Amino acid sequence: MKISHTSGAQGVLEIVIDNPDKRNSLDNEMIGYVIRHLSQGQRLTIIRSQGKYFCSGRDISDIDPLDPRAMHPLRDLALALRTAAHPVVVVVQGDAIGLGVSIACWADICIASRNAGFCIPESRIGIAPTITADSLAEIVGRKRCLDMCMTGRKISAEEAHEYGIVQYVVDATELDAATVKTVNAILLSAPEAISISKALLNRRTEAAFMHGLEEACKQATIAVGTETAREGLEAFRTKRRPSWIPEGVL
């Protein structure tokens, strides 16, 4: 099972990504699974993963560049995470890459292991990180976002905390305890109070968020069909340098 969930007696639903063969990347079926289970009437949702990676991005084999609806799953996931009436807590035990960073940004609270890293490497394989960039820019600002998208460099959990992506950074051995502590703190608050506060904060930036997300989806659909994207994906598959990298650049 690539993804599963459990429901606790306290109204806590936990979604676990376990797709080691593809470094916990998410295909359309898995994305739909998360969306469906975010509307089950629970008090709180935890999203976490098993293994070395939290999420290595979207499964690119699931993207049809000729389908104008190809980015709808990501749009729907962003909306489901942001508009869920209850808190969504993401627990990052390993590297968050591409979509993995977006999930951390779209969630309400992110707890990360000190060993975790965060990166946006899409440009290195010729794919414009449009939706990822849009989710990141809202949290970290334009210049930090451009730095991560242009260089593809991995930032540490501590840097991600400084940027505002992560709220709590703990040692790997303390990750479960930190999650329980955060969940218990949330459960002390009235569900209605949390729901109203979250909806109010969302409304403050709703127009900008929706405009940015729709524009990002539109540009992403264009980008995946470009010659650059085709060259980058072929280079990635065959483990060669893409044509745009000058000689002498490592």
Backbone as a ProteinNet text record, in pm:
[ID]
protein_1_A
[PRIMARY]
MKISHTSGAQGVLEIVIDNPDKRNSLDNEMIGYVIRHLSQGQRLTIIRSQGKYFCSGRDISDIDPLDPRAMHPLRDLALALRTAAHPVVVVVQGDAIGLGVSIACWADICIASRNAGFCIPESRIGIAPTITADSLAEIVGRKRCLDMCMTGRKISAEEAHEYGIVQYVVDATELDAATVKTVNAILLSAPEAISISKALLNRRTEAAFMHGLEEACKQATIAVGTETAREGLEAFRTKRRPSWIPEGVL
[TERTIARY]
85.6	0	88.6	74.1	159.4	119.6	-4.4	-53.3	-166	-175.5	-277.4	-313.7	-415.2	-453.1	-504.3	-498.8	-558.7	-636.7	-742.9	-824.8	-818.9	-782.4	-771.3	-899.1	-908.4	-1028.1	-1045.2	-936.8	-944.3	-984.4	-1018.8	-1055.3	-936.2	-824.3	-701.9	-688.3	-682.4	-661	-516.2	-447.9	-307.9	-294.5	-241.3	-215.8	-66.1	-32.6	107.9	142.3	242.3	293.4	402.9	391.8	490.2	508.9	584.8	607.1	757.8	832.8	979.4	1039	972.6	1026.4	1037.5	955.1	960.2	987.6	1061.6	1106.4	989.2	877.5	757	703.9	723.3	656.4	507	426.9	281.5	227.7	154	84.3	-57.4	-132.8	-267	-359.5	-346.3	-429.4	-399.6	-271.8	-233	-277.4	-265	-310.6	-460.8	-536.4	-680.7	-713.5	-632.5	-652.4	-640.7	-537	-518.3	-636.5	-678.2	-789.3	-916.4	-948.7	-1071.1	-1069.1	-952.9	-946.4	-928.6	-914	-910.3	-1050	-1151.8	-1288.7	-1372.4	-1311.3	-1380	-1440.8	-1437.1	-1497.9	-1410.3	-1280.5	-1188.9	-1154	-1094.7	-1051.8	-915	-836.1	-699.1	-647.3	-566.3	-502.4	-351.8	-283.9	-137.8	-100.5	-5.1	49.8	197.7	238.1	377.2	416.4	543.1	593.2	681.7	704.2	799.1	923.5	1039.4	1159.9	1245	1336.6	1439	1380.7	1278.6	1221.4	1084.2	1055.4	918.2	833.1	873.7	807.7	904.7	931.9	1028.4	961.2	831.5	762.3	646.5	598.5	491.2	552.2	485.2	528.8	512.6	625.4	618.1	563.3	565.5	508.4	357.1	299.3	154.3	108	201.1	166.9	159	43.6	25.4	34.8	145.3	162.2	56.7	-18.8	-122.6	-258.5	-267	-393.1	-400.8	-494	-504.9	-542.7	-588.4	-624.8	-512.4	-393.3	-284.5	-247.2	-266.2	-227.6	-343.6	-461.3	-576.4	-556.5	-493	-471.6	-394	-291.7	-213.5	-294.8	-372.2	-460.4	-558.7	-619.1	-718.5	-654.5	-531.5	-461.5	-432.2	-385.2	-357.4	-482.3	-593.6	-718.7	-766.7	-752.8	-798.8	-718.9	-588	-503.8	-531.1	-544	-561	-698.9	-802.1	-938.3	-996.8	-922.7	-972.1	-1012.2	-1129.8	-1180.1	-1098	-1026.4	-948.1	-798.7	-714.2	-569.7	-508.7	-411.5	-333.8	-188	-135.2	3.3	84.9	195.6	284.5	411	451.7	570.4	674.5	783.2	885.2	1005.3	1018.8	1126.8	1249.2	1229.6	1338.2	1325.8	1394.3	1396.1	1259.5	1223	1102.7	1148.9	1104	1151.9	1032.3	1038.8	931.3	796.8	705.3	572.7	581	683.3	700.6	714	784.7	796.3	660.6	588	455.1	361.6	363.1	275.7	310.1	440	482.6	432.9	431.6	385.9	234.4	161.9	15.1	-45	26.9	-22.8	-22.4	-88	-95.1	29	79.1	196.6	287.9	417.3	516.2	619.3	637.4	738.7	843.1	970.7	1073.6	1186.3	1237.5	1359.3	1477.7	1573.4	1693.7	1767.6	1743.4	1808.8	1741.3	1624.3	1547	1607.3	1583.2	1622.6	1506.3	1512.1	1403.5	1463.8	1415.1	1470.6	1368.1	1392.9	1307.3	1396.7	1417.7	1515.4	1457.3	1329.1	1263.9	1337.4	1389.5	1456	1577.8	1637.5	1754.8	1720.3	1592.9	1552.7	1458.3	1464.1	1393.3	1246.7	1199.1	1058.1	1046.1	965.6	946.9	870.5	924.5	856.5	747.7	646.1	545.1	458.3	393.2	305.7	387.2	502.8	590.6	636.8	677	722.7	611.9	490.7	378.1	351.2	354.9	330	441.4	563.8	679.5	686.5	659.6	672.6	581.7	462.4	369	428	509.9	567.1	701.5	791	930.2	962.2	877.1	905.5	973.4	977.1	1021.7	1167.1	1259.2	1401.4	1447	1396.4	1430.8	1373.8	1253.5	1192.3	1273.9	1311.6	1391.2	1524.8	1586.4	1713.4	1697.3	1595	1573.8	1537	1454.8	1410.9	1521.1	1602.6	1706.7	1825.8	1861.9	1981.1	1948.6	1827.2	1790.8	1858.1	1924	1999.6	1906.8	1959.2	1882	1911.3	1806.2	1824.9	1797.8	1860.1	1846	1712.6	1678	1556.3	1564.9	1686.3	1702.8	1677.2	1728.1	1700.5	1551.4	1490.1	1347.1	1267.4	1316.2	1253	1268.9	1387.6	1412.5	1324.3	1302.6	1221.7	1072	1029.6	888.5	817.1	889.7	829.1	798.9	891.4	884.5	863.6	776.2	754	838.4	863.8	939.8	1044.9	1169	1278.3	1328.8	1333.6	1376.7	1468.7	1540.7	1620.7	1529.1	1582.9	1502.2	1440.3	1514.1	1464.7	1351.2	1332.3	1229.7	1108.9	1109.9	1006.2	867.2	855.5	724.8	673.5	763.5	723.4	681	752.4	717.2	582	553.8	424.4	311.3	329.2	227.6	205.2	313.8	303	224.2	253.5	183.6	36.8	8.9	-129.5	-208.8	-151.6	-221.1	-249.6	-153.7	-174.4	-291.3	-301.8	-412.4	-546.2	-547.2	-671.5	-725.9	-643.3	-690.8	-779.6	-769.7	-847.5	-978.1	-1081.7	-1213.4	-1206.7	-1260.2	-1256.4	-1318.4	-1431.1	-1497.7	-1411.2	-1343.1	-1256.6	-1142.9	-1085.1	-977.4	-1029.2	-1144.9	-1201.9	-1230.3	-1287.9	-1319.8	-1192.3	-1092.4	-965.9	-897	-895.4	-830.4	-901.9	-1035.1	-1112	-1090.8	-1083	-1060.6	-925.8	-822	-688.3	-681.5	-749	-751.7	-817.9	-925.8	-998.4	-913.6	-819.5	-735.3	-652.6	-616.9	-530.9	-592.9	-722.8	-787.6	-777.7	-803.1	-803.1	-664.5	-561.9	-424.8	-383.2	-423.4	-388.8	-452.1	-580.2	-650.1	-595.5	-569.1	-514	-377.3	-292.6	-158.5	-163	-252.3	-262	-311.5	-414.3	-466.4	-361.6	-290.8	-186.6	-71.6	-35.6	71.2	33.3	-91.8	-139.2	-135.9	-176.2	-177.2	-34.8	57.6	196.5	262	225.2	281.1	239.5	114.3	65	142	172.6	253	395.4	452.2	593	624.8	536.6	567.9	565.3	507.5	502.5	611	704	808	920.4	998.2	1114.7	1216.7	1230.3	1322.7	1284.4	1155.9	1110.1	1137.2	1111.1	1136.2	1283.3	1369.8	1513.9	1558.3	1507	1545.4	1502	1380.3	1329.9	1405.9	1440	1516.9	1657.5	1718	1850	1844	1737.7	1720.2	1706.4	1626.7	1603.5	1730.2	1809.5	1928.3	2055.6	2038.4	2150.3	2263.6	2225.6	2325	2299.4	2396.9	2382	2285.5	2190.9	2102.7	2180.8	2127.5	2201.5	2229.7	2151.6	2168.5	2285.4	2344.9	2454.2	2583.1	2649.5	2773.9	2886.3	2979.4	3095.7	3174.8	3220.7	3300.8	3220.6	3085.2	2999.6	2965	2992.6	2966.1	2824.7
-120	0	124.3	210.6	327.9	440.3	436.3	537.3	476.2	513.1	456.1	558.1	523.9	613.8	533.8	598.4	543.9	654.9	617.6	714.6	684.4	784.7	767.3	805.1	761.9	788.2	936.9	1014.6	1157.8	1242.2	1177.9	1252.9	1293.3	1224.5	1253.9	1150.8	1198	1110.6	1124.3	1012.7	1014.1	948.8	1023.2	973.4	944.9	825.9	784.3	751.4	819.3	792.1	686.8	579.6	471.6	415.1	488	453.9	451.4	361.9	366.8	347.2	271.9	247.5	375.4	475.7	604	719.2	689.6	791.4	873.3	805.9	869.9	982.2	968.2	1061.3	1029.4	1125.7	1110.7	1104.3	997.2	992.5	1046.5	1053	1112.5	1037.7	905.9	826.6	860.3	875.6	909.2	1049.4	1142.2	1278.9	1279.5	1205.1	1194.6	1133.8	1038.9	974.2	1077.5	1161.1	1265	1360.6	1404.9	1500.2	1443.2	1318.5	1256.1	1247.1	1214.5	1191.6	1320.9	1432.3	1560.5	1611.7	1541.9	1588.8	1482.1	1414.1	1305.6	1347.7	1476.1	1524.6	1510.1	1487.8	1472.3	1607.4	1602.6	1725.9	1771.2	1678.8	1713.2	1605.1	1646.2	1550.5	1563.6	1449.7	1443.3	1378.3	1437	1375.5	1348.8	1222.2	1185.6	1076.4	1036.5	935.9	835.6	724.2	623.3	629.9	602.6	591.2	716	717.9	823.4	957.2	953.6	1076	1104.6	1233.5	1271.4	1262.1	1335.1	1328.2	1385.2	1308.4	1353.7	1425.8	1458.7	1535.1	1459	1509.8	1443	1337.6	1227	1121.7	1172.8	1204.1	1267.3	1172.7	1042	948.3	959.9	1031.2	1049	1176.8	1249.5	1377.9	1362.9	1395.2	1396	1540.6	1577.4	1717.2	1766.5	1675.1	1714.8	1734	1700.6	1711.2	1846.5	1933.5	2065.3	2056.9	1938.3	1920.8	1855.6	1847.3	1772.2	1825.4	1954.8	2014.2	2025.5	1981.6	1990.7	1914.6	1797	1729.6	1814.1	1886.6	1971	2091.3	2148.4	2259.2	2213.3	2097.4	2046.9	2011.4	1960.8	1930	2056.9	2159.9	2287.9	2342.6	2338.6	2391.2	2306.5	2174.2	2086.1	2108.6	2124.4	2146.6	2283.1	2382.1	2518.9	2541.4	2482	2512.9	2409.5	2305.3	2209.4	2285.4	2254.9	2328.4	2299.4	2189.2	2148.6	2170.6	2163.9	2180.3	2063.2	2094.9	1994.1	2008.4	1901	1900.3	1806.7	1856.4	1776.2	1745.4	1618.8	1573.8	1529.4	1602.6	1579.6	1509.9	1379.7	1302.6	1293.6	1321.5	1313.3	1426.5	1414.1	1523.4	1549	1676.8	1723.1	1790.9	1736.9	1782.7	1822.2	1938.7	1979.7	1984	1897.1	1890.8	1868.3	1798.6	1779	1911.4	2007.7	2142.1	2211.9	2196.3	2259.2	2209.4	2079.8	2024.1	2084.7	2100.4	2164.5	2308.6	2377.7	2517.5	2528.3	2438.6	2445.1	2401.9	2320.3	2274.4	2389.4	2367.5	2470.7	2471.7	2354.8	2341.4	2235.1	2262.4	2165.7	2140.2	2012.6	1969	1890.7	1922.8	1857.9	1802.1	1689.9	1634.9	1722.1	1731.6	1808.7	1753.6	1627.4	1564.9	1597.3	1655.7	1679.7	1794.2	1787.9	1896.3	1934.7	2054.7	2106.6	2164.6	2119.4	2173.3	2172.5	2260.6	2277.8	2255.9	2131.2	2103.4	2095.8	2130.1	2107.7	2173	2294.9	2366.5	2290.7	2208.6	2132.7	2023.3	1984.8	1887	1950.1	2082.9	2152.6	2179.1	2157.4	2181.9	2306.9	2401.6	2523.6	2491	2526.6	2495.1	2595.6	2599.8	2705.3	2691.9	2576.5	2557.6	2554	2488.7	2484.8	2624.2	2701.2	2837.8	2922.6	2907.5	2986	2953.7	2824.8	2786.3	2837.3	2833	2873	3024	3099	3244.8	3306.5	3249.8	3303.1	3295.4	3194.2	3173.4	3245.4	3232.8	3277.2	3410.1	3458.3	3582.7	3558.8	3662.8	3651.7	3609.1	3675.3	3650.8	3515.4	3476.1	3343.5	3235.3	3259.5	3164.1	3152.7	3266.5	3264.8	3194.3	3216.6	3150.2	2998.9	2947.3	2803.1	2747	2821.7	2772	2781.8	2886.9	2906	2813.1	2791.3	2710.8	2564.1	2536.1	2398.9	2347.9	2437.8	2393.7	2346.5	2256.4	2204.3	2287.4	2334.2	2405.9	2309.8	2337.9	2253.3	2279.6	2193.2	2214	2344.8	2377	2502.5	2623.6	2618.2	2727.6	2733.8	2617.5	2614.1	2673.6	2654.2	2715.6	2867.5	2911.8	3056.5	3118.5	3045.1	3093.6	3093.2	3015.8	3007	2885.6	2799.7	2677.4	2580.3	2573.6	2479.7	2557.9	2507.1	2571.3	2510	2379.7	2312.4	2220.7	2232.1	2143.6	2066.9	1934.3	1850.2	1740.9	1677.3	1561.3	1449.6	1364.2	1256.2	1168.6	1146.6	1060.5	1125.6	1256.2	1328.9	1365.1	1320.3	1363	1315.8	1191.3	1139.1	1211.3	1234.2	1302.2	1446.4	1512.7	1650.6	1655.8	1553.7	1547.7	1529.7	1438.1	1415.2	1542.5	1610	1733.2	1840.4	1856.8	1956.7	1921.6	1793.9	1748.6	1770.2	1734.3	1752.2	1899.4	1985.5	2129.1	2179.4	2130.3	2170.3	2119	1995.3	1935.8	2005.7	2088	2166.9	2282.8	2317.8	2429.6	2380.3	2464.6	2429.4	2419.9	2313	2296.7	2413.3	2464.7	2575.2	2701	2725.4	2842.9	2833	2714.2	2692.8	2711.9	2652.8	2660.8	2804.6	2882.5	3022.1	3102.7	3080.8	3154.2	3122.7	2993.8	2953.1	3012.7	3007.1	3063	3213.3	3282.3	3427.2	3461.5	3390.2	3416.4	3384	3278.6	3245	3354.7	3411.2	3514.2	3638.9	3665.4	3785	3781.7	3661.4	3649.8	3560.1	3534.6	3436.8	3474.1	3598.9	3638.9	3620.8	3665.6	3653.1	3506.9	3427	3284.6	3215.7	3239	3173.2	3217.8	3346.9	3397.5	3334.9	3333.4	3276.6	3128.8	3054.9	2910.9	2882.1	2952.9	2929.8	2966.1	3075.6	3116.1	3015.2	2965.7	2866	2737.4	2693.8	2573.6	2594.1	2712.3	2741.9	2738	2802.6	2806	2668.2	2590.5	2455.8	2367.5	2378.8	2299.6	2332.9	2461.2	2503.4	2450.5	2462.9	2430.5	2283.5	2192.7	2050.1	2003.8	2084.4	2046.9	2108.8	2182.6	2250.6	2156.1	2198.6	2121.6	2110.3	2216.6	2213.1	2104.4	2093.6	1990.3	1851.5	1833.2	1702.1	1665.5	1763.5	1738.8	1706.9	1782.8	1761.6	1626.1	1586.2	1457.1	1341.5	1355.9	1251	1241.4	1356.2	1356	1293.7	1322.9	1267.1	1115	1067.8	923.9	849.3	910.9	844.2	879.9	958.6	995.3	1066.4	1160.9	1243.9	1390.8	1474.8	1618.8	1675.9	1758.6	1823.1	1923.2	1953.4	2032	2175.4	2228.6	2370.5	2396.3	2291.4	2311.7	2333.3	2451.1	2475.9	2380.9	2357.8	2278	2344.2	2264.5	2316.7	2347.2	2348.3	2372.5	2237.9	2223.4	2097.1	2094.3
0	0	0	-102.8	-115.1	-19.5	25.6	118.3	200	326.9	414.6	521.3	602.4	709.9	829	944.1	1065.4	1133.2	1203.8	1276.3	1424.8	1504.7	1648.5	1721.4	1845.3	1926.1	1955.9	1949.1	1980.4	1860.2	1750.1	1630.8	1547.2	1566.2	1490.8	1379.3	1254.9	1140.8	1095.3	1076.7	1034.7	898.2	802	667.5	656.3	610.2	600.5	455.6	402	267.3	279.2	200.8	207.4	66	-14	-154.2	-181.3	-114.2	-118.1	-256.5	-342.6	-477	-558	-522.5	-593.3	-496.3	-392.1	-295.1	-240.1	-218	-164	-252.3	-383.3	-474.6	-475.2	-514.7	-513.8	-655.9	-687.1	-814.8	-795	-902.9	-895.2	-799.8	-795.7	-705.7	-559.7	-526.9	-390.1	-352.9	-447.9	-422.3	-394.2	-474.6	-452.4	-317.6	-274.4	-144	-31.6	-39	63.2	63.2	-54.5	-65.4	-3	-35.8	16.8	168.5	223.3	367.9	448.1	379.5	449.8	482.1	437.1	460.9	530.8	627.6	697.8	831.7	862.7	986.2	1108.9	1090.4	1203.1	1266.7	1384.4	1452.2	1405.3	1353.6	1315.5	1220.7	1122.3	1032.4	1042.4	1052.6	1046.8	914.9	843	721.9	746.5	732.7	755.5	657.5	659.4	566.1	636.8	566.8	611.9	523.7	582	501.4	497.7	401	390.9	347.1	262.4	206.6	266.9	287.2	321.4	195.3	91.7	-38.4	-140.6	-246.8	-347.4	-463.2	-447.7	-550.3	-610.8	-721.8	-795.4	-886.6	-900.6	-991.4	-1134.8	-1201.3	-1333.1	-1439.6	-1412.4	-1509	-1515.5	-1420	-1412.7	-1481.2	-1543.9	-1604.1	-1755.5	-1812.2	-1956.9	-2004.9	-2074.1	-2114.9	-2213	-2273.3	-2367.8	-2301	-2174.2	-2100.3	-2030.3	-2068.9	-2004.3	-1856.7	-1813	-1672.5	-1591.3	-1649	-1586.8	-1448.9	-1427.2	-1299.4	-1200.8	-1240.4	-1150.9	-1019.5	-1018.7	-890.2	-790.5	-837.8	-746.6	-700.2	-791	-751.5	-645.1	-666.9	-571.7	-436.9	-439.7	-314.5	-236.5	-305.4	-239.3	-172	-243.1	-187.6	-70.1	-81	27.3	154.7	141.8	259.5	321.5	236.7	287.5	348.5	287.7	331.3	426.5	459.9	559.6	685.7	739.8	856.6	981.9	981.7	1098.2	1071.5	1174.1	1154.2	1078.1	994.6	922.4	964.6	1022.5	1072	984.2	930.4	847.4	926.6	925.4	997.8	895.3	886.1	783.7	846.2	820.5	880.2	789.1	658.4	560.7	461.1	348.7	252.9	190.9	182	112.7	-15.7	-129	-259	-344.9	-408.2	-498.3	-428.6	-470	-409.6	-259	-213	-68.4	4.5	-57.6	1.4	-0.7	-110.4	-120.7	-11.6	13	116.8	252.1	280.1	405.4	412.3	298.1	294.3	305	240.1	240.7	374.4	448.8	578.8	679.5	792.1	895.5	984.3	1016.5	1103.2	1044.2	1044.9	997.5	1106.7	1140.3	1236.3	1157.5	1173.3	1092.4	1177.8	1132.7	1191.1	1152.5	1240.2	1211.2	1089.1	1056.2	940.9	808.3	812.9	690.3	609.3	480	391.5	301.8	244	161.4	33.7	-81.9	-206.3	-318.8	-416.8	-534.6	-657.3	-700.7	-807.1	-948	-965.8	-1094.7	-1212.1	-1190.4	-1299.8	-1352.3	-1268.1	-1310.8	-1410.1	-1416.2	-1516.7	-1619.3	-1627.5	-1734	-1710.9	-1589.2	-1557.9	-1471.5	-1515.3	-1436.4	-1309	-1191.9	-1064.6	-1031.9	-1114.9	-1103.2	-977.9	-961.2	-845.7	-717.5	-722.9	-605.5	-568.8	-668.9	-642.9	-583.1	-634.2	-583.9	-436.5	-401.6	-262.2	-170.7	-221.1	-140.8	-121.6	-229.6	-223.6	-118.8	-101.3	-2.1	138.9	162.6	295.2	312.4	212.5	232.2	166.2	75.6	5	-128.7	-211.4	-350.3	-362.8	-292	-316	-262.3	-148.3	-97	-188.2	-238.8	-329.5	-458.8	-515	-637.5	-616	-503.5	-472.5	-476.7	-409	-404.4	-541.2	-618.1	-748.8	-854.7	-848.5	-949.4	-927.6	-802.1	-773.6	-749	-704.9	-671	-545.7	-470.9	-353.4	-242.6	-162.7	-49.4	75.2	139.4	265.2	380.7	493.2	611.1	680.1	773.9	852.2	930.9	978.6	1052.9	963.2	837.6	743.9	711	692.3	663.8	779.9	901.6	1019.2	1014.5	979.6	968.7	859.7	750.9	639.2	671.4	772.1	807.3	750.9	679.3	626.5	740.4	834.9	946.8	1076.2	1163.3	1292.6	1404	1396.8	1502.8	1441	1487.7	1444.2	1565.6	1552.9	1664.8	1612.3	1702.9	1665.1	1615.7	1529.5	1472.9	1581.1	1687.8	1796.4	1874	1857.8	1931.8	1845.5	1719.3	1625.7	1668.5	1708.1	1750.6	1875.1	1971.3	2094.3	2065.5	1975.5	1939.6	1869.4	1788.9	1720.6	1820.1	1914.4	2017.4	2099.3	2134.5	2213.1	2137.7	2009	1927.4	1910.9	1881.9	1865.8	1994.1	2107.8	2235.6	2263.7	2227.5	2247.9	2163.5	2039.8	1952.3	2006.2	2057.2	2106.1	2231.6	2295.5	2409.3	2364.8	2235.3	2182.7	2123.2	2130.7	2076.5	1924.5	1866	1720.5	1644.6	1695.1	1626.2	1625.5	1736.2	1744.6	1643.8	1631.4	1534.8	1392.3	1363.6	1228.8	1187.9	1279.5	1249.9	1227.5	1311.6	1298.7	1166.4	1131.9	1006.7	886.9	887.1	776.2	764.1	877.8	877.1	816	857.6	804.8	655.9	613.5	471.1	389	441.5	366.2	344.6	434.1	420.2	292.1	246.6	128.7	20.7	32.7	-55.3	-202.5	-236.7	-377.6	-438.9	-366.4	-416.8	-427.8	-328.8	-330.6	-451.3	-474.4	-584.5	-719.5	-732.4	-858.7	-885.3	-782.8	-798.5	-832.5	-767.2	-790.8	-932.2	-978.7	-1113.1	-1218.4	-1197.5	-1292.9	-1293.8	-1175.4	-1165.9	-1238.3	-1224.1	-1293.8	-1445	-1490	-1633.2	-1690.1	-1619.4	-1666.2	-1657.6	-1555.5	-1541	-1657.8	-1699.9	-1813.1	-1939.7	-1957.9	-2073.4	-2061.2	-1941.3	-1920.3	-1944.7	-1900.8	-1914.8	-2059.5	-2148.7	-2289.1	-2374.1	-2313	-2389.4	-2429.4	-2529	-2572.4	-2459.7	-2380.2	-2267.1	-2167.9	-2139.8	-2047	-2103.2	-2232.2	-2293.2	-2288.1	-2317.6	-2311	-2168.2	-2073.4	-1934	-1881.4	-1913.4	-1865.9	-1930.4	-2059	-2125.5	-2066.3	-2037.4	-1975	-1836	-1764.6	-1630.9	-1638.4	-1732.4	-1745.4	-1787.8	-1876.2	-1929.6	-1851.9	-1746.1	-1658.5	-1734.6	-1818.9	-1887.8	-1856.4	-1891.1	-1868.6	-1971.8	-1928.6	-2026.2	-2111.8	-2227.4	-2328	-2282.9	-2188.9	-2153.7	-2056.2	-2000.5	-1906.4	-1983.5	-1968.9	-2041.8	-1999.4	-2091	-2058.8	-1945.5	-1852.9	-1742.5	-1618.4	-1629.6	-1513.1	-1451.6	-1323.6	-1256	-1200.3
[MASK]
++++++++++++++++++++++++++++++++++++++++++++++++++++++++++++++++++++++++++++++++++++++++++++++++++++++++++++++++++++++++++++++++++++++++++++++++++++++++++++++++++++++++++++++++++++++++++++++++++++++++++++++++++++++++++++++++++++++++++++++++++++++++++

